Amino acid sequence: MSYDFSKFKKELSEIESWLTKEYTTIRTGMASPALLDSVKVESYGSFMPINQLATVGTEDARTIRVSPWDKSQVRGIEKAINDANLGVSVASDSAGVRVIFPELTSERRVLLIKSAKEKLEKARVSLRGEREKVWEDIQKKEKNGEMGEDEKFSLKEEMQKYVDASNKKFEEIFSKKEKEISI
């Protein structure tokens, strides 16, 4: 009997996607529209993401331009970005809102790298949790007589290969982000 690792692989892929998405919210010295993804603007009595109210794009290496479709939303967008406390400067004009990224100080770089390491560790903890679930399932199947002890240990080795590959991917994603922050 062979074990179906498809659900496990899907979970590993979701953890990797989560880590990648989390890293897009860590601000480097470069302007990234993804930084504004979590900002919600009060609009017509409800809170909406900025990208549903405006076009968000980069103007230059350190500036994001937010151009609302309804110009009456400019003040609300400006307030929401300021309230989000992202460590950026915000200026509005007739065309919309300009979000300016300041140069990173060495202390700020250290804090950002520390934050990136914390997110990496969260991904690793999730990975270990998923590994434990699969290992318990394999042990249960062996105990119920659905597989032999040899097969159990060969499945454990196969599972560990997936875990090692995911950890390697996590490290690569972290290294790339660390390099971005350090530039």
C-alpha positions in Angstrom: 0.0 0.0 0.0 1.3 3.4 -0.9 0.6 6.5 1.1 -1.1 9.6 -0.5 1.1 12.6 0.1 -1.0 15.0 -2.1 -2.7 16.7 0.8 0.6 17.1 2.6 2.2 18.6 -0.5 -0.7 21.0 -0.9 -0.3 22.1 2.8 3.5 22.6 2.2 2.7 24.7 -0.9 0.2 26.8 1.1 2.8 27.5 3.8 5.3 28.6 1.2 2.7 30.9 -0.4 1.9 32.3 3.0 5.6 33.1 3.7 6.0 34.7 0.2 2.9 36.9 0.8 4.1 37.8 4.3 7.5 38.9 2.9 5.8 41.2 0.4 4.5 43.2 3.3 8.0 43.8 4.7 9.0 47.1 3.4 12.5 47.4 1.9 14.0 50.6 0.5 12.1 50.0 -2.7 8.5 51.0 -3.4 6.2 48.0 -3.5 2.4 48.3 -4.1 1.9 45.1 -2.2 2.7 47.0 1.0 -0.7 48.7 0.7 -2.7 45.4 0.3 -3.5 45.2 4.0 -4.7 48.9 4.2 -8.5 49.3 4.4 -10.2 52.6 3.6 -13.6 53.6 4.9 -15.7 54.2 1.8 -19.4 54.8 1.7 -19.9 53.2 5.1 -17.8 50.1 4.7 -14.1 49.3 4.8 -12.5 48.3 1.4 -9.0 47.5 0.3 -7.2 50.4 -1.5 -6.9 48.4 -4.7 -10.7 48.3 -5.0 -11.0 52.0 -4.8 -7.9 53.1 -6.8 -5.2 52.2 -9.2 -2.0 51.5 -7.3 1.4 51.6 -9.1 5.0 52.7 -8.7 6.0 56.1 -9.8 9.7 55.6 -9.2 12.0 53.4 -7.0 10.8 55.0 -3.8 7.3 56.3 -4.6 3.9 54.6 -5.0 1.1 56.5 -6.7 -2.5 55.8 -5.6 -5.0 57.2 -8.1 -8.6 56.9 -6.8 -11.4 56.5 -9.3 -13.5 58.8 -7.2 -11.5 61.9 -6.4 -13.6 62.4 -3.2 -11.8 59.3 -1.7 -8.3 61.0 -1.7 -8.6 62.2 2.0 -9.9 58.8 3.2 -7.1 57.0 1.4 -4.5 59.4 2.8 -5.9 58.9 6.3 -6.0 55.1 6.0 -2.4 54.9 4.9 -1.3 57.2 7.8 -3.3 55.2 10.3 -1.8 51.9 9.0 1.6 53.2 10.5 3.7 51.7 7.6 6.6 54.1 8.2 6.1 56.0 4.9 5.3 59.6 4.1 2.0 60.4 2.5 1.2 63.5 0.3 -2.0 64.1 -1.6 -2.5 66.2 -4.7 -5.2 66.7 -7.3 -4.5 63.4 -9.0 -4.4 61.2 -5.8 -2.0 60.2 -3.1 1.7 59.8 -3.3 3.3 57.3 -0.8 7.1 58.0 -0.3 9.4 55.4 1.1 12.2 56.9 3.2 15.8 55.5 3.0 16.2 52.7 5.5 18.4 53.2 8.5 20.8 50.5 9.7 18.6 50.0 12.8 15.5 49.7 10.7 17.2 47.1 8.4 18.1 45.0 11.5 14.5 45.1 12.7 13.2 44.2 9.3 15.6 41.2 9.1 14.5 40.1 12.6 10.8 40.3 11.5 11.6 38.3 8.4 13.3 35.6 10.6 10.3 35.5 12.8 8.0 34.9 9.8 10.5 32.2 8.6 10.2 30.5 12.0 6.4 30.6 11.9 6.5 28.8 8.5 8.9 26.2 9.9 6.5 25.6 12.9 3.6 25.2 10.5 5.7 22.8 8.5 6.6 20.7 11.6 2.9 20.6 12.6 1.9 19.2 9.2 4.7 16.7 9.3 3.5 15.5 12.7 -0.1 15.0 11.4 1.2 12.9 8.5 3.5 10.9 10.8 0.7 10.2 13.2 -1.5 9.0 10.3 1.2 6.7 9.0 1.8 5.2 12.5 -2.0 4.7 12.9 -2.2 2.9 9.6 0.8 0.7 10.6 -0.9 -0.1 14.0 -4.2 -1.0 12.2 -2.3 -3.5 10.0 -2.7 -1.5 6.8 1.1 -1.5 6.2 4.2 -3.1 7.6 7.0 -1.5 9.7 9.4 -1.4 6.7 6.9 0.5 4.7 6.2 2.9 7.6 9.9 3.9 7.8 10.3 4.2 4.0 7.2 6.5 4.0 8.8 8.5 6.9 12.0 8.9 4.7 9.8 10.1 1.8 7.9 12.5 4.0 11.2 13.9 5.3 12.4 14.6 1.7 9.4 16.8 1.2 10.0 18.5 4.5 13.7 19.1 3.6 12.8 20.5 0.2 10.3 22.9 1.7 12.8 24.0 4.4 15.3 24.7 1.5 12.6 26.8 -0.3 11.9 28.7 2.8 15.6 29.5 3.3 15.9 30.6 -0.3 12.9 32.9 0.1 14.3 34.3 3.3 17.8 34.8 1.8 16.3 36.7 -1.1 14.3 39.0 1.2 17.4 39.5 3.5 19.4 40.5 0.5 16.7 43.0 -0.6 16.6 44.6 2.9 20.4 44.8 3.1 20.8 46.7 -0.2 
